[in-house]
Amino acid sequence: MAAALAHAVPETFEDRRQSRRRRSLLGARIVYRDGYCSMGCLILDISDTGALLKPDDIFGCPKTFTLTPRLAPPRKCEIAWRKGEKLGVRFI
């Protein structure tokens, strides 16, 4: 059955990500307005070039911000896409 699934993906499919993502469930803060505002979020997966986030307030999340994970250095981000309660960000 796995062999059948392997052939189900078209040969033209290519992953646009520049680096491999690693799953995580890290707590973080989205910091914006020069550090005067912030909200919580979960980092669902992360790579060297971006991350998948689930913010506390998807509609209140600004286009650019600083992502501050609990156990890692802060990273400047810009939103690449939004879907449902999740968003994808690029590190800038």
Backbone as XML, in Angstrom:
<?xml version="1.0"?>
<chain id="A" units="angstrom">
  <residue number="1" name="MET">
    <atom name="N" x="0.817" y="-1.188" z="0.000"/>
    <atom name="CA" x="0.000" y="0.000" z="0.000"/>
    <atom name="C" x="0.869" y="1.264" z="0.000"/>
  </residue>
  <residue number="2" name="ALA">
    <atom name="N" x="1.977" y="1.246" z="0.737"/>
    <atom name="CA" x="2.874" y="2.398" z="0.767"/>
    <atom name="C" x="3.439" y="2.683" z="-0.619"/>
  </residue>
  <residue number="3" name="ALA">
    <atom name="N" x="3.707" y="1.622" z="-1.388"/>
    <atom name="CA" x="4.225" y="1.810" z="-2.735"/>
    <atom name="C" x="3.201" y="2.522" z="-3.612"/>
  </residue>
  <residue number="4" name="ALA">
    <atom name="N" x="1.920" y="2.193" z="-3.439"/>
    <atom name="CA" x="0.865" y="2.845" z="-4.213"/>
    <atom name="C" x="0.784" y="4.326" z="-3.872"/>
  </residue>
  <residue number="5" name="LEU">
    <atom name="N" x="0.962" y="4.668" z="-2.597"/>
    <atom name="CA" x="0.918" y="6.065" z="-2.185"/>
    <atom name="C" x="2.104" y="6.844" z="-2.722"/>
  </residue>
  <residue number="6" name="ALA">
    <atom name="N" x="3.238" y="6.194" z="-2.828"/>
    <atom name="CA" x="4.431" y="6.869" z="-3.335"/>
    <atom name="C" x="4.228" y="7.307" z="-4.779"/>
  </residue>
  <residue number="7" name="HIS">
    <atom name="N" x="3.451" y="6.549" z="-5.551"/>
    <atom name="CA" x="3.216" y="6.890" z="-6.948"/>
    <atom name="C" x="2.070" y="7.885" z="-7.111"/>
  </residue>
  <residue number="8" name="ALA">
    <atom name="N" x="1.317" y="8.159" z="-6.041"/>
    <atom name="CA" x="0.179" y="9.066" z="-6.117"/>
    <atom name="C" x="0.614" y="10.528" z="-6.209"/>
  </residue>
  <residue number="9" name="VAL">
    <atom name="N" x="1.832" y="10.841" z="-5.791"/>
    <atom name="CA" x="2.327" y="12.216" z="-5.843"/>
    <atom name="C" x="2.874" y="12.483" z="-7.240"/>
  </residue>
  <residue number="10" name="PRO">
    <atom name="N" x="2.365" y="13.505" z="-7.919"/>
    <atom name="CA" x="2.858" y="13.786" z="-9.273"/>
    <atom name="C" x="4.345" y="14.098" z="-9.285"/>
  </residue>
  <residue number="11" name="GLU">
    <atom name="N" x="5.004" y="13.755" z="-10.378"/>
    <atom name="CA" x="6.443" y="13.999" z="-10.487"/>
    <atom name="C" x="6.757" y="15.487" z="-10.515"/>
  </residue>
  <residue number="12" name="THR">
    <atom name="N" x="5.793" y="16.328" z="-10.875"/>
    <atom name="CA" x="6.028" y="17.764" z="-10.937"/>
    <atom name="C" x="5.960" y="18.422" z="-9.569"/>
  </residue>
  <residue number="13" name="PHE">
    <atom name="N" x="5.526" y="17.661" z="-8.532"/>
    <atom name="CA" x="5.441" y="18.219" z="-7.181"/>
    <atom name="C" x="6.834" y="18.533" z="-6.682"/>
  </residue>
  <residue number="14" name="GLU">
    <atom name="N" x="6.999" y="19.742" z="-6.145"/>
    <atom name="CA" x="8.264" y="20.079" z="-5.517"/>
    <atom name="C" x="7.993" y="20.925" z="-4.284"/>
  </residue>
  <residue number="15" name="ASP">
    <atom name="N" x="8.739" y="20.702" z="-3.270"/>
    <atom name="CA" x="8.600" y="21.443" z="-2.015"/>
    <atom name="C" x="9.316" y="22.776" z="-2.175"/>
  </residue>
  <residue number="16" name="ARG">
    <atom name="N" x="8.603" y="23.888" z="-1.922"/>
    <atom name="CA" x="9.191" y="25.214" z="-2.100"/>
    <atom name="C" x="10.023" y="25.652" z="-0.901"/>
  </residue>
  <residue number="17" name="ARG">
    <atom name="N" x="10.019" y="24.894" z="0.166"/>
    <atom name="CA" x="10.793" y="25.283" z="1.347"/>
    <atom name="C" x="12.281" y="25.184" z="1.055"/>
  </residue>
  <residue number="18" name="GLN">
    <atom name="N" x="13.025" y="26.134" z="1.611"/>
    <atom name="CA" x="14.467" y="26.157" z="1.383"/>
    <atom name="C" x="15.216" y="25.292" z="2.385"/>
  </residue>
  <residue number="19" name="SER">
    <atom name="N" x="14.604" y="25.008" z="3.528"/>
    <atom name="CA" x="15.267" y="24.166" z="4.524"/>
    <atom name="C" x="14.239" y="23.271" z="5.202"/>
  </residue>
  <residue number="20" name="ARG">
    <atom name="N" x="14.704" y="22.196" z="5.760"/>
    <atom name="CA" x="13.846" y="21.180" z="6.366"/>
    <atom name="C" x="13.193" y="21.688" z="7.649"/>
  </residue>
  <residue number="21" name="ARG">
    <atom name="N" x="11.899" y="21.403" z="7.813"/>
    <atom name="CA" x="11.175" y="21.797" z="9.024"/>
    <atom name="C" x="11.293" y="20.724" z="10.089"/>
  </residue>
  <residue number="22" name="ARG">
    <atom name="N" x="11.306" y="21.196" z="11.345"/>
    <atom name="CA" x="11.340" y="20.292" z="12.490"/>
    <atom name="C" x="10.091" y="20.555" z="13.320"/>
  </residue>
  <residue number="23" name="ARG">
    <atom name="N" x="9.365" y="19.505" z="13.667"/>
    <atom name="CA" x="8.174" y="19.657" z="14.499"/>
    <atom name="C" x="8.568" y="20.121" z="15.890"/>
  </residue>
  <residue number="24" name="SER">
    <atom name="N" x="7.697" y="20.944" z="16.475"/>
    <atom name="CA" x="7.940" y="21.420" z="17.829"/>
    <atom name="C" x="6.616" y="21.834" z="18.437"/>
  </residue>
  <residue number="25" name="LEU">
    <atom name="N" x="6.581" y="22.010" z="19.700"/>
    <atom name="CA" x="5.445" y="22.588" z="20.412"/>
    <atom name="C" x="6.019" y="23.551" z="21.435"/>
  </residue>
  <residue number="26" name="LEU">
    <atom name="N" x="6.671" y="24.590" z="20.939"/>
    <atom name="CA" x="7.324" y="25.554" z="21.809"/>
    <atom name="C" x="6.418" y="26.747" z="22.081"/>
  </residue>
  <residue number="27" name="GLY">
    <atom name="N" x="6.368" y="27.184" z="23.317"/>
    <atom name="CA" x="5.687" y="28.421" z="23.643"/>
    <atom name="C" x="6.544" y="29.595" z="23.235"/>
  </residue>
  <residue number="28" name="ALA">
    <atom name="N" x="5.908" y="30.670" z="22.764"/>
    <atom name="CA" x="6.651" y="31.855" z="22.324"/>
    <atom name="C" x="5.768" y="33.090" z="22.476"/>
  </residue>
  <residue number="29" name="ARG">
    <atom name="N" x="6.376" y="34.249" z="22.251"/>
    <atom name="CA" x="5.659" y="35.526" z="22.249"/>
    <atom name="C" x="5.845" y="36.171" z="20.887"/>
  </residue>
  <residue number="30" name="ILE">
    <atom name="N" x="4.804" y="36.792" z="20.382"/>
    <atom name="CA" x="4.859" y="37.639" z="19.199"/>
    <atom name="C" x="4.928" y="39.059" z="19.724"/>
  </residue>
  <residue number="31" name="VAL">
    <atom name="N" x="6.032" y="39.731" z="19.462"/>
    <atom name="CA" x="6.274" y="41.071" z="20.009"/>
    <atom name="C" x="6.253" y="42.070" z="18.856"/>
  </residue>
  <residue number="32" name="TYR">
    <atom name="N" x="5.488" y="43.160" z="19.011"/>
    <atom name="CA" x="5.357" y="44.161" z="17.955"/>
    <atom name="C" x="5.151" y="45.544" z="18.556"/>
  </residue>
  <residue number="33" name="ARG">
    <atom name="N" x="5.052" y="46.548" z="17.689"/>
    <atom name="CA" x="4.955" y="47.958" z="18.090"/>
    <atom name="C" x="6.118" y="48.347" z="18.996"/>
  </residue>
  <residue number="34" name="ASP">
    <atom name="N" x="7.310" y="48.050" z="18.507"/>
    <atom name="CA" x="8.556" y="48.396" z="19.216"/>
    <atom name="C" x="8.610" y="47.836" z="20.634"/>
  </residue>
  <residue number="35" name="GLY">
    <atom name="N" x="8.012" y="46.669" z="20.843"/>
    <atom name="CA" x="8.063" y="46.003" z="22.140"/>
    <atom name="C" x="6.963" y="46.397" z="23.104"/>
  </residue>
  <residue number="36" name="TYR">
    <atom name="N" x="6.072" y="47.296" z="22.699"/>
    <atom name="CA" x="4.989" y="47.728" z="23.586"/>
    <atom name="C" x="3.806" y="46.756" z="23.611"/>
  </residue>
  <residue number="37" name="CYS">
    <atom name="N" x="3.682" y="45.903" z="22.590"/>
    <atom name="CA" x="2.578" y="44.944" z="22.518"/>
    <atom name="C" x="3.127" y="43.536" z="22.287"/>
  </residue>
  <residue number="38" name="SER">
    <atom name="N" x="2.413" y="42.552" z="22.808"/>
    <atom name="CA" x="2.793" y="41.165" z="22.565"/>
    <atom name="C" x="1.585" y="40.262" z="22.755"/>
  </residue>
  <residue number="39" name="MET">
    <atom name="N" x="1.691" y="39.058" z="22.212"/>
    <atom name="CA" x="0.679" y="38.027" z="22.407"/>
    <atom name="C" x="1.384" y="36.680" z="22.412"/>
  </residue>
  <residue number="40" name="GLY">
    <atom name="N" x="0.748" y="35.702" z="22.992"/>
    <atom name="CA" x="1.310" y="34.359" z="23.040"/>
    <atom name="C" x="1.075" y="33.614" z="21.737"/>
  </residue>
  <residue number="41" name="CYS">
    <atom name="N" x="1.876" y="32.578" z="21.524"/>
    <atom name="CA" x="1.676" y="31.697" z="20.376"/>
    <atom name="C" x="2.381" y="30.370" z="20.632"/>
  </residue>
  <residue number="42" name="LEU">
    <atom name="N" x="2.046" y="29.391" z="19.816"/>
    <atom name="CA" x="2.744" y="28.109" z="19.797"/>
    <atom name="C" x="3.496" y="28.006" z="18.480"/>
  </residue>
  <residue number="43" name="ILE">
    <atom name="N" x="4.729" y="27.543" z="18.544"/>
    <atom name="CA" x="5.501" y="27.238" z="17.343"/>
    <atom name="C" x="5.239" y="25.760" z="17.066"/>
  </residue>
  <residue number="44" name="LEU">
    <atom name="N" x="4.534" y="25.466" z="15.959"/>
    <atom name="CA" x="4.179" y="24.088" z="15.623"/>
    <atom name="C" x="5.284" y="23.380" z="14.864"/>
  </residue>
  <residue number="45" name="ASP">
    <atom name="N" x="5.985" y="24.105" z="14.016"/>
    <atom name="CA" x="7.209" y="23.589" z="13.412"/>
    <atom name="C" x="8.093" y="24.759" z="13.019"/>
  </residue>
  <residue number="46" name="ILE">
    <atom name="N" x="9.376" y="24.455" z="12.831"/>
    <atom name="CA" x="10.353" y="25.518" z="12.612"/>
    <atom name="C" x="11.467" y="25.007" z="11.703"/>
  </residue>
  <residue number="47" name="SER">
    <atom name="N" x="12.046" y="25.920" z="10.930"/>
    <atom name="CA" x="13.200" y="25.606" z="10.084"/>
    <atom name="C" x="14.193" y="26.756" z="10.203"/>
  </residue>
  <residue number="48" name="ASP">
    <atom name="N" x="15.248" y="26.700" z="9.426"/>
    <atom name="CA" x="16.232" y="27.790" z="9.441"/>
    <atom name="C" x="15.675" y="29.056" z="8.797"/>
  </residue>
  <residue number="49" name="THR">
    <atom name="N" x="14.641" y="28.920" z="7.960"/>
    <atom name="CA" x="14.130" y="30.059" z="7.201"/>
    <atom name="C" x="12.738" y="30.531" z="7.613"/>
  </residue>
  <residue number="50" name="GLY">
    <atom name="N" x="12.015" y="29.766" z="8.458"/>
    <atom name="CA" x="10.666" y="30.168" z="8.846"/>
    <atom name="C" x="10.042" y="29.220" z="9.851"/>
  </residue>
  <residue number="51" name="ALA">
    <atom name="N" x="8.739" y="29.447" z="10.100"/>
    <atom name="CA" x="8.050" y="28.646" z="11.108"/>
    <atom name="C" x="6.549" y="28.623" z="10.836"/>
  </residue>
  <residue number="52" name="LEU">
    <atom name="N" x="5.889" y="27.643" z="11.431"/>
    <atom name="CA" x="4.434" y="27.533" z="11.430"/>
    <atom name="C" x="3.973" y="27.876" z="12.837"/>
  </residue>
  <residue number="53" name="LEU">
    <atom name="N" x="3.114" y="28.894" z="12.955"/>
    <atom name="CA" x="2.690" y="29.393" z="14.257"/>
    <atom name="C" x="1.180" y="29.274" z="14.431"/>
  </residue>
  <residue number="54" name="LYS">
    <atom name="N" x="0.774" y="29.161" z="15.687"/>
    <atom name="CA" x="-0.629" y="29.247" z="16.061"/>
    <atom name="C" x="-0.731" y="30.353" z="17.114"/>
  </residue>
  <residue number="55" name="PRO">
    <atom name="N" x="-1.020" y="31.601" z="16.683"/>
    <atom name="CA" x="-1.071" y="32.728" z="17.623"/>
    <atom name="C" x="-2.356" y="32.718" z="18.443"/>
  </residue>
  <residue number="56" name="ASP">
    <atom name="N" x="-2.321" y="33.390" z="19.587"/>
    <atom name="CA" x="-3.513" y="33.520" z="20.421"/>
    <atom name="C" x="-4.620" y="34.270" z="19.693"/>
  </residue>
  <residue number="57" name="ASP">
    <atom name="N" x="-4.263" y="35.242" z="18.855"/>
    <atom name="CA" x="-5.244" y="36.051" z="18.121"/>
    <atom name="C" x="-4.776" y="36.202" z="16.680"/>
  </residue>
  <residue number="58" name="ILE">
    <atom name="N" x="-5.293" y="35.362" z="15.792"/>
    <atom name="CA" x="-4.854" y="35.377" z="14.388"/>
    <atom name="C" x="-5.144" y="36.715" z="13.719"/>
  </residue>
  <residue number="59" name="PHE">
    <atom name="N" x="-6.248" y="37.369" z="14.096"/>
    <atom name="CA" x="-6.625" y="38.620" z="13.443"/>
    <atom name="C" x="-5.843" y="39.817" z="13.986"/>
  </residue>
  <residue number="60" name="GLY">
    <atom name="N" x="-5.344" y="39.721" z="15.198"/>
    <atom name="CA" x="-4.569" y="40.814" z="15.785"/>
    <atom name="C" x="-3.085" y="40.734" z="15.503"/>
  </residue>
  <residue number="61" name="CYS">
    <atom name="N" x="-2.663" y="39.716" z="14.784"/>
    <atom name="CA" x="-1.241" y="39.513" z="14.513"/>
    <atom name="C" x="-0.788" y="40.432" z="13.375"/>
  </residue>
  <residue number="62" name="PRO">
    <atom name="N" x="0.232" y="41.274" z="13.612"/>
    <atom name="CA" x="0.700" y="42.200" z="12.571"/>
    <atom name="C" x="1.491" y="41.487" z="11.482"/>
  </residue>
  <residue number="63" name="LYS">
    <atom name="N" x="1.681" y="42.169" z="10.366"/>
    <atom name="CA" x="2.399" y="41.593" z="9.221"/>
    <atom name="C" x="3.862" y="41.299" z="9.534"/>
  </residue>
  <residue number="64" name="THR">
    <atom name="N" x="4.519" y="42.140" z="10.315"/>
    <atom name="CA" x="5.898" y="41.904" z="10.739"/>
    <atom name="C" x="5.973" y="42.004" z="12.261"/>
  </residue>
  <residue number="65" name="PHE">
    <atom name="N" x="6.852" y="41.214" z="12.858"/>
    <atom name="CA" x="6.986" y="41.180" z="14.310"/>
    <atom name="C" x="8.260" y="40.436" z="14.683"/>
  </residue>
  <residue number="66" name="THR">
    <atom name="N" x="8.541" y="40.396" z="15.973"/>
    <atom name="CA" x="9.654" y="39.610" z="16.492"/>
    <atom name="C" x="9.081" y="38.404" z="17.217"/>
  </residue>
  <residue number="67" name="LEU">
    <atom name="N" x="9.527" y="37.222" z="16.812"/>
    <atom name="CA" x="9.122" y="35.979" z="17.461"/>
    <atom name="C" x="10.136" y="35.683" z="18.559"/>
  </residue>
  <residue number="68" name="THR">
    <atom name="N" x="9.650" y="35.563" z="19.795"/>
    <atom name="CA" x="10.537" y="35.341" z="20.935"/>
    <atom name="C" x="10.197" y="34.002" z="21.591"/>
  </residue>
  <residue number="69" name="PRO">
    <atom name="N" x="10.862" y="32.912" z="21.169"/>
    <atom name="CA" x="10.633" y="31.611" z="21.801"/>
    <atom name="C" x="11.179" y="31.594" z="23.223"/>
  </residue>
  <residue number="70" name="ARG">
    <atom name="N" x="10.653" y="30.720" z="24.054"/>
    <atom name="CA" x="11.118" y="30.627" z="25.445"/>
    <atom name="C" x="12.554" y="30.146" z="25.547"/>
  </residue>
  <residue number="71" name="LEU">
    <atom name="N" x="12.964" y="29.262" z="24.646"/>
    <atom name="CA" x="14.281" y="28.628" z="24.781"/>
    <atom name="C" x="15.220" y="28.910" z="23.610"/>
  </residue>
  <residue number="72" name="ALA">
    <atom name="N" x="14.971" y="29.991" z="22.876"/>
    <atom name="CA" x="15.818" y="30.291" z="21.717"/>
    <atom name="C" x="15.891" y="31.808" z="21.537"/>
  </residue>
  <residue number="73" name="PRO">
    <atom name="N" x="16.842" y="32.274" z="20.751"/>
    <atom name="CA" x="16.959" y="33.721" z="20.531"/>
    <atom name="C" x="15.795" y="34.250" z="19.689"/>
  </residue>
  <residue number="74" name="PRO">
    <atom name="N" x="15.460" y="35.536" z="19.844"/>
    <atom name="CA" x="14.384" y="36.145" z="19.064"/>
    <atom name="C" x="14.726" y="36.210" z="17.579"/>
  </residue>
  <residue number="75" name="ARG">
    <atom name="N" x="13.684" y="36.184" z="16.735"/>
    <atom name="CA" x="13.856" y="36.268" z="15.279"/>
    <atom name="C" x="12.844" y="37.245" z="14.706"/>
  </residue>
  <residue number="76" name="LYS">
    <atom name="N" x="13.276" y="38.127" z="13.814"/>
    <atom name="CA" x="12.374" y="39.018" z="13.087"/>
    <atom name="C" x="11.630" y="38.190" z="12.045"/>
  </residue>
  <residue number="77" name="CYS">
    <atom name="N" x="10.318" y="38.436" z="11.911"/>
    <atom name="CA" x="9.476" y="37.636" z="11.011"/>
    <atom name="C" x="8.557" y="38.509" z="10.179"/>
  </residue>
  <residue number="78" name="GLU">
    <atom name="N" x="8.141" y="37.947" z="9.045"/>
    <atom name="CA" x="7.049" y="38.519" z="8.264"/>
    <atom name="C" x="6.118" y="37.375" z="7.891"/>
  </residue>
  <residue number="79" name="ILE">
    <atom name="N" x="4.822" y="37.667" z="7.865"/>
    <atom name="CA" x="3.831" y="36.638" z="7.565"/>
    <atom name="C" x="3.879" y="36.317" z="6.078"/>
  </residue>
  <residue number="80" name="ALA">
    <atom name="N" x="3.963" y="35.023" z="5.757"/>
    <atom name="CA" x="3.952" y="34.554" z="4.375"/>
    <atom name="C" x="2.532" y="34.152" z="3.967"/>
  </residue>
  <residue number="81" name="TRP">
    <atom name="N" x="1.773" y="33.558" z="4.895"/>
    <atom name="CA" x="0.399" y="33.143" z="4.619"/>
    <atom name="C" x="-0.365" y="32.960" z="5.929"/>
  </residue>
  <residue number="82" name="ARG">
    <atom name="N" x="-1.687" y="32.995" z="5.832"/>
    <atom name="CA" x="-2.605" y="32.740" z="6.949"/>
    <atom name="C" x="-3.648" y="31.741" z="6.471"/>
  </residue>
  <residue number="83" name="LYS">
    <atom name="N" x="-3.983" y="30.787" z="7.336"/>
    <atom name="CA" x="-5.037" y="29.818" z="7.009"/>
    <atom name="C" x="-5.650" y="29.327" z="8.307"/>
  </residue>
  <residue number="84" name="GLY">
    <atom name="N" x="-6.935" y="29.604" z="8.501"/>
    <atom name="CA" x="-7.612" y="29.199" z="9.733"/>
    <atom name="C" x="-6.972" y="29.872" z="10.929"/>
  </residue>
  <residue number="85" name="GLU">
    <atom name="N" x="-6.546" y="29.081" z="11.902"/>
    <atom name="CA" x="-5.917" y="29.596" z="13.121"/>
    <atom name="C" x="-4.394" y="29.580" z="13.055"/>
  </residue>
  <residue number="86" name="LYS">
    <atom name="N" x="-3.827" y="29.256" z="11.888"/>
    <atom name="CA" x="-2.374" y="29.120" z="11.761"/>
    <atom name="C" x="-1.830" y="30.130" z="10.761"/>
  </residue>
  <residue number="87" name="LEU">
    <atom name="N" x="-0.543" y="30.406" z="10.904"/>
    <atom name="CA" x="0.128" y="31.251" z="9.925"/>
    <atom name="C" x="1.552" y="30.783" z="9.714"/>
  </residue>
  <residue number="88" name="GLY">
    <atom name="N" x="2.040" y="31.004" z="8.504"/>
    <atom name="CA" x="3.422" y="30.684" z="8.165"/>
    <atom name="C" x="4.218" y="31.967" z="8.112"/>
  </residue>
  <residue number="89" name="VAL">
    <atom name="N" x="5.409" y="31.950" z="8.686"/>
    <atom name="CA" x="6.264" y="33.140" z="8.688"/>
    <atom name="C" x="7.620" y="32.824" z="8.078"/>
  </residue>
  <residue number="90" name="ARG">
    <atom name="N" x="8.211" y="33.875" z="7.483"/>
    <atom name="CA" x="9.592" y="33.851" z="6.987"/>
    <atom name="C" x="10.431" y="34.633" z="7.964"/>
  </residue>
  <residue number="91" name="PHE">
    <atom name="N" x="11.612" y="34.137" z="8.259"/>
    <atom name="CA" x="12.553" y="34.913" z="9.081"/>
    <atom name="C" x="13.222" y="35.932" z="8.173"/>
  </residue>
  <residue number="92" name="ILE">
    <atom name="N" x="13.320" y="37.180" z="8.663"/>
    <atom name="CA" x="13.941" y="38.250" z="7.870"/>
    <atom name="C" x="15.130" y="38.827" z="8.598"/>
  </residue>
</chain>
